[in-house]
Amino acid sequence: RESGSLEQDADIVMFIHRPDALEKDSPKANIAELIVAKHRNGPTHPGIELVFMNNLARFENAVRSPAGNGKEGGHS
């Protein structure tokens, strides 16, 4: 199938963008963006930040603490 047909038939179209995949000195090492380009029954989103765990080949939510200390939940 052509990509236009897939996009037309799909309810949701998402892309993962990892700047560090091509730019080795990227300031966003191991950070990826999940871009919701099409959502038939909901809003699109320009970029949801994810963390790429290279050793596990896995993406996880990028959790930011309210205290800004970089730890989950804001605990020391």
Secondary structure as UniProt FT lines:
FT   HELIX           3..9
FT   STRAND          12..17
FT   HELIX           19..21
FT   TURN            24..25
FT   TURN            27..30
FT   STRAND          31..39
FT   TURN            40..41
FT   STRAND          45..53
FT   TURN            54..57
FT   STRAND          58..61
FT   TURN            66..67
FT   HELIX           72..74
//
